[in-house]
Amino acid sequence: MQNKKVVLLSIIAILALFIGGTYFYKSSKAKEYQALVQKKKDSLQRPYSLVVGNSDAKVQLVEFFDPACGTCAQFHPYVKNIMKENEGKIKLVLRYAPFHKNSDFAVRVLEASRKQDKFMQTLEILFATQGYWTENHVVIPEKIWRVLPKAGLDMQMLANDMKNDEITKIIKQDLFDAQELGANKTPSYFVNGKPLEVFGLQELIDLINSQL
């Protein structure tokens, strides 16, 4: 009888260890998964990221773009139209991926224009005049400077704000996040964390509609 009790207690102990180990493993995996989810969430949108539209919108549309990218300029009106047709339902998060030579200068212009609440006006001007201030996909800074007064900017203030070291940090972080997310071309889109795997306007619309 005593042996049976020992065996029974041993079995109970083994089961307890197994159940405890399984719980710990699942709990550990759940925490690991949540950490990965949070990491991706952070990579998609940083506290400093520019958000257009309803910040509490159901759909988060993240765009990694280069001001010197021709396709980015081409898609800009389409994205604006999508936002207009789904007003309040989509928030657009604009992230930088300055892959072209000297594109950092254009990004600095845009970030400095935020200090004057003229980011979108400046972006519109840059995209509209892109053919003037780029040559063979290379940004010509002095030519950008000539078109900026059209955005109604205080040019002296802009020049001073462009020197801010925080802009350098933003560019580095955005490029790092782009790499982490596999955004190796511009524009690259993510809809509620899902990448646009086949690039195209209809494909983008379909992906957005699947999340609305």
WOGICOR-V771197 format. One record per residue. RES is the residue in one small letter. BURIAL is I if it has 16 or more other ideal C-beta (glycine too) atoms within 10 Angstrom, else O. Layout:
# WOGICOR-V771197
{{RES	BURIAL} {RES	BURIAL}}
This chain:
# WOGICOR-V771197
{{m	O} {q	O} {n	O} {k	O} {k	O} {v	O} {v	O} {l	O} {l	O} {s	O} {i	O} {i	O} {a	O} {i	O} {l	O} {a	O} {l	O} {f	O} {i	O} {g	O} {g	O} {t	O} {y	O} {f	O} {y	O} {k	O} {s	O} {s	O} {k	O} {a	O} {k	O} {e	O} {y	O} {q	O} {a	O} {l	O} {v	O} {q	O} {k	O} {k	O} {k	O} {d	O} {s	I} {l	I} {q	I} {r	O} {p	O} {y	O} {s	I} {l	I} {v	O} {v	I} {g	I} {n	I} {s	O} {d	O} {a	I} {k	O} {v	I} {q	I} {l	I} {v	I} {e	I} {f	I} {f	I} {d	I} {p	I} {a	I} {c	I} {g	O} {t	O} {c	I} {a	I} {q	O} {f	I} {h	I} {p	O} {y	O} {v	I} {k	O} {n	O} {i	I} {m	I} {k	O} {e	O} {n	I} {e	O} {g	O} {k	I} {i	I} {k	I} {l	I} {v	I} {l	I} {r	I} {y	I} {a	I} {p	I} {f	I} {h	I} {k	O} {n	I} {s	I} {d	I} {f	I} {a	I} {v	I} {r	I} {v	I} {l	I} {e	I} {a	I} {s	I} {r	O} {k	I} {q	I} {d	O} {k	I} {f	I} {m	I} {q	O} {t	I} {l	I} {e	I} {i	I} {l	I} {f	I} {a	O} {t	I} {q	I} {g	O} {y	O} {w	I} {t	I} {e	O} {n	O} {h	O} {v	O} {v	I} {i	O} {p	O} {e	O} {k	O} {i	I} {w	O} {r	O} {v	I} {l	I} {p	O} {k	O} {a	I} {g	O} {l	I} {d	O} {m	O} {q	O} {m	O} {l	I} {a	O} {n	O} {d	I} {m	I} {k	O} {n	O} {d	O} {e	O} {i	I} {t	O} {k	O} {i	I} {i	I} {k	O} {q	I} {d	I} {l	I} {f	O} {d	I} {a	I} {q	O} {e	O} {l	I} {g	O} {a	I} {n	O} {k	O} {t	I} {p	I} {s	I} {y	I} {f	I} {v	I} {n	O} {g	O} {k	O} {p	O} {l	I} {e	O} {v	O} {f	O} {g	O} {l	O} {q	O} {e	O} {l	I} {i	O} {d	O} {l	I} {i	I} {n	O} {s	O} {q	O} {l	O}}
